[in-house]
């Protein structure tokens, strides 16, 4: 009995220490928020949570050292196209947006929230990193999936996001289409492939992270068609239950960033917003970007992390459309091509 009481008391003491520690952290966080000289809202796409959890404190330290001012960056994450819509509707008064597709920021431009030529305001046309779409399969790759045609040869289930709400969803569709037409297939064959692709999707989540949870945690479906960075995270956390498959060809995904001119003017945050996004192009940030599964735009940083990013044939959007805006209109606008091959499948 004495041992049991002692054990219980020790556990209670440990719990008390933990609770006190959490309370101190909570008070510290609230004090920091209260004392912040500048507050920024970064509206981002779905799977970038871990990336900006690493980047934001590094930027805060650098900004404080340079300016003597404290900055607090708050994050928001969901499907890229859905996020763009919330900024347009002023549901989220973003100071900066870090979205999955240039056409999503193009939607802000059309509404006058950012100016023409916004992409030229930062290095590399405002693209601090790039990515692509890959496959995650169960251990042993039971369906023998190695390339896009393998996805529609068996009676398997494909888990991927909705192309109407998610940047990942749009890129999955464009990658699948391009995998046909860039290798000699006709548009009729590409359309038939996309229909077969979506026929094998039991449901379509709104964003990449919910899709990853459905596949990796809930163990739904047989293959996840997903962002490369999200695939790397899934496989690393799976304890050997999942494997990453690089198809022979996929799309060059070009996430982009900008400050939202109308909002930073209201908030008086333009200088901090510019500094925040400029930080993404520094060597320090580029290293963190590579470590988190995104392909950094700086070639010398990418070279250092080459073993994490195998060579893969990446076709640009111009292989299947004039540009990202043309792809948006042709494939995903009302009465676009995607509506002829898919239907919404919410869970």
C-alpha positions in Angstrom: 0.0 0.0 0.0 2.8 2.4 0.8 4.4 1.8 -2.6 1.1 2.4 -4.3 0.5 5.7 -2.4 4.0 6.8 -3.1 3.6 6.0 -6.7 0.3 7.9 -6.9 1.8 10.9 -5.0 4.7 10.9 -7.4 2.4 10.8 -10.4 0.3 13.6 -8.9 3.4 15.7 -8.3 4.6 15.1 -11.9 1.1 16.0 -13.2 1.2 19.2 -11.1 4.7 20.1 -12.5 3.4 19.5 -16.1 0.3 21.6 -15.5 2.3 24.4 -14.0 4.7 24.3 -16.9 1.8 24.4 -19.4 0.3 27.3 -17.5 3.7 29.2 -17.6 4.0 28.5 -21.3 0.4 29.7 -21.9 1.0 32.9 -19.9 4.2 33.5 -21.8 2.5 33.0 -25.1 -0.3 35.4 -24.2 2.2 37.9 -23.0 4.2 37.6 -26.2 1.0 38.1 -28.2 0.1 41.1 -26.1 3.5 42.6 -26.4 4.0 41.9 -30.1 4.7 45.1 -32.0 3.5 43.7 -35.3 1.0 40.9 -36.0 0.8 39.2 -39.4 -1.8 36.6 -40.6 -0.4 34.1 -43.1 -3.2 32.3 -45.0 -1.5 29.2 -46.5 -2.4 26.0 -48.1 -3.2 22.8 -46.4 0.1 20.8 -45.7 2.4 23.7 -44.9 1.8 23.7 -41.1 5.1 22.1 -40.2 7.0 24.3 -42.6 5.8 27.6 -41.1 6.0 26.3 -37.5 9.7 26.1 -38.2 10.1 29.3 -40.3 8.0 31.7 -38.2 10.2 31.7 -35.0 13.3 32.0 -37.1 11.9 35.0 -38.9 10.8 36.5 -35.6 14.3 36.2 -34.2 15.9 37.7 -37.3 13.3 40.5 -37.5 13.8 41.4 -33.8 17.5 41.5 -34.2 17.4 43.7 -37.2 14.6 46.1 -36.2 14.2 45.7 -32.4 10.5 44.9 -32.9 8.6 41.8 -32.0 6.5 40.2 -34.7 3.8 37.5 -34.2 2.8 35.5 -37.2 -0.5 33.6 -37.1 -1.2 30.8 -39.5 -4.3 29.5 -41.3 -4.4 26.3 -43.3 -6.9 24.7 -45.7 -7.2 23.8 -49.4 -5.4 26.4 -51.4 -8.3 27.5 -53.6 -10.6 27.5 -50.6 -8.2 29.8 -48.7 -8.0 32.2 -51.6 -11.8 32.5 -51.6 -11.8 33.3 -47.8 -9.3 36.1 -48.4 -11.4 37.5 -51.3 -14.5 37.3 -49.2 -12.7 39.0 -46.3 -13.4 36.1 -44.0 -9.6 36.0 -43.4 -7.9 39.4 -43.6 -4.6 38.0 -44.6 -1.5 40.2 -44.5 0.3 37.5 -46.6 -0.8 34.5 -48.6 1.4 31.5 -49.3 -0.7 29.4 -51.7 -0.3 26.3 -53.7 -1.0 27.7 -57.2 -0.3 31.0 -59.0 -3.9 31.0 -60.2 -5.1 31.2 -56.6 -3.2 34.5 -56.2 -4.4 35.4 -59.6 -7.9 35.3 -58.2 -6.9 37.9 -55.6 -5.4 40.0 -58.4 -8.7 40.0 -60.3 -10.4 41.4 -57.3 -7.9 44.2 -56.9 -6.4 42.8 -53.6 -2.9 42.6 -55.2 -1.6 44.5 -58.2 -0.7 43.3 -61.7 2.9 42.2 -61.7 2.8 41.0 -58.1 5.0 38.0 -58.9 7.9 40.2 -59.9 8.2 41.8 -56.4 10.1 38.9 -54.9 12.9 36.7 -56.2 12.2 33.7 -58.6 8.8 35.2 -59.4 7.7 34.9 -55.8 8.3 31.1 -55.7 10.5 30.2 -52.7 10.1 26.5 -53.3 8.6 24.0 -55.7 7.1 20.6 -55.5 5.3 17.9 -57.4 2.7 15.1 -57.1 3.7 11.6 -56.1 2.1 8.4 -54.8 2.0 6.8 -51.3 1.2 3.1 -51.2 0.9 0.4 -48.5 3.9 -1.7 -47.4 5.1 -4.0 -50.2 3.2 -2.0 -52.8 0.5 -4.8 -53.2 -1.0 -3.3 -56.4 2.4 -2.9 -58.1 2.0 0.8 -58.6 4.9 2.5 -60.4 3.4 5.0 -62.8 0.1 6.7 -63.7 -1.3 4.0 -65.9 -1.1 1.6 -62.9 -3.7 3.6 -61.0 -6.5 2.6 -63.3 -5.5 -1.0 -64.2 -6.8 -2.6 -61.0 -9.9 -2.3 -58.9 -8.1 -0.1 -56.3 -9.2 3.0 -54.4 -7.5 6.3 -55.0 -7.4 8.8 -52.2 -6.8 12.4 -53.4 -8.4 15.8 -52.7 -11.2 17.6 -54.5 -9.9 19.6 -57.5 -12.5 22.3 -56.8 -11.2 23.2 -53.4 -7.6 22.0 -53.1 -4.4 23.0 -54.8 -3.3 19.3 -54.4 -6.6 18.3 -56.0 -6.0 20.5 -59.0 -2.4 19.4 -59.4 -3.4 15.7 -59.2 -5.8 16.3 -62.0 -3.3 18.3 -64.1 -0.5 15.7 -63.4 -2.8 12.9 -64.5 -3.8 14.7 -67.6 -0.2 15.6 -68.5 1.0 12.1 -67.9 -1.1 11.1 -70.9 -0.7 14.0 -73.3 3.0 14.7 -72.7 3.8 11.1 -73.6 1.9 11.0 -76.9 -1.6 10.4 -75.8 -4.6 12.2 -77.2 -6.9 14.6 -75.3 -9.7 12.0 -75.6 -7.4 9.4 -74.0 -6.5 11.9 -71.2 -10.2 12.6 -70.6 -10.9 8.9 -70.4 -8.0 8.4 -68.0 -9.2 11.2 -65.7 -12.7 9.7 -65.6 -11.3 6.3 -64.7 -9.1 8.1 -62.1 -12.0 9.8 -60.3 -14.3 6.7 -60.6 -11.7 5.0 -58.3 -11.9 7.7 -55.7 -14.4 6.7 -52.9 -14.5 10.3 -51.6 -12.7 13.6 -52.2 -11.5 15.6 -49.1 -11.3 19.4 -49.2 -7.6 19.5 -48.7 -4.3 17.6 -48.6 -4.0 17.1 -44.9 -7.5 15.6 -44.5 -6.6 13.3 -47.4 -3.4 12.2 -45.7 -5.2 11.5 -42.4 -7.8 9.4 -44.3 -5.1 7.4 -46.0 -2.4 7.1 -43.4 -4.3 7.2 -40.1 -7.8 5.9 -41.0 -6.2 3.5 -43.5 -8.7 4.3 -46.3 -7.9 3.4 -49.9 -4.9 1.8 -51.6 -2.9 4.8 -53.0 -2.6 8.4 -52.0 -2.0 10.9 -54.8 -0.4 13.7 -52.9 2.1 16.6 -52.6 5.7 15.3 -52.4 6.3 17.0 -49.0 3.2 15.5 -47.5 4.2 12.1 -48.9 7.6 12.4 -47.3 6.0 13.2 -43.9 3.4 10.4 -44.2 6.0 7.7 -44.9 8.4 9.0 -42.3 5.7 8.8 -39.6 4.3 5.4 -40.7 6.9 3.2 -39.0 7.3 1.2 -42.2 3.7 0.8 -43.1 3.8 3.1 -46.1 6.1 3.5 -49.1 6.7 6.5 -51.5 6.5 5.9 -55.2 7.8 8.4 -57.7 6.0 8.1 -61.1 8.0 8.5 -64.2 6.6 11.9 -64.9 4.6 14.4 -62.9 3.8 18.1 -62.9 6.1 20.9 -61.8 4.1 22.5 -58.9 4.9 26.2 -58.3 3.6 27.5 -54.9 3.8 31.2 -54.7 3.7 33.9 -52.0 2.7 37.6 -51.8 1.6 40.3 -49.4 -2.0 41.4 -49.8 -1.8 45.1 -50.6 -5.3 46.1 -49.6 -4.9 44.5 -46.2 -1.4 45.5 -45.3 -2.4 49.1 -46.1 -5.3 48.8 -43.6 -3.2 47.1 -40.9 0.0 49.2 -41.4 2.0 45.9 -41.8 3.5 46.3 -45.3 7.1 46.6 -44.1 6.9 43.5 -41.9 5.0 41.5 -44.5 7.6 42.3 -47.1 10.4 41.3 -44.7 8.6 38.1 -43.8 8.3 36.9 -47.4 11.7 38.1 -48.3 13.1 35.9 -45.5 11.8 32.8 -47.3 14.4 33.3 -50.0 17.4 33.5 -47.5 19.9 30.7 -47.1 18.6 30.0 -43.6 15.0 29.6 -44.7 15.9 27.6 -47.8 17.6 25.1 -45.6 14.5 24.7 -43.4 12.4 24.5 -46.6 14.5 21.5 -47.8 14.4 19.8 -44.4 10.6 20.0 -44.4 10.2 18.2 -47.7 9.9 21.1 -50.2 12.4 21.6 -53.1 14.2 24.9 -52.4 14.5 27.3 -55.4 18.3 27.8 -54.6 20.2 25.2 -56.6 23.0 25.0 -54.2 20.7 24.2 -51.3 18.8 21.7 -53.3 22.1 20.0 -54.2 23.0 19.5 -50.6 19.7 17.7 -50.1 19.6 15.8 -53.4 19.2 12.4 -51.8 15.9 13.6 -50.3 14.6 14.6 -53.7 15.1 12.1 -56.5 15.3 13.2 -60.1 11.9 13.0 -61.7 10.7 14.3 -65.1 8.6 17.3 -64.2 6.6 19.0 -67.0 5.6 22.7 -66.7 2.0 23.8 -66.8 2.8 25.2 -70.3 2.9 21.6 -71.6 -0.8 21.4 -71.1 -2.0 25.0 -71.1 -0.8 28.5 -71.9 -0.2 29.3 -68.2 -1.7 28.6 -64.7 -4.6 31.0 -65.4 -5.4 29.2 -68.6 -5.3 25.9 -66.8 -7.6 27.2 -64.1 -10.2 28.4 -66.7 -9.9 25.4 -69.0 -10.0 22.7 -66.3 -11.6 24.0 -63.2 -13.8 27.0 -64.0 -17.6 26.5 -64.2 -18.3 24.1 -67.1 -14.6 23.3 -67.2 -13.2 20.0 -68.4 -13.0 18.6 -64.9 -16.8 18.8 -64.6 -17.1 16.3 -67.4 -15.1 13.6 -65.7 -15.8 14.0 -62.0 -18.5 14.7 -59.4 -18.1 16.0 -55.9 -17.8 13.2 -53.4 -17.8 14.6 -49.9 -17.5 12.1 -47.0 
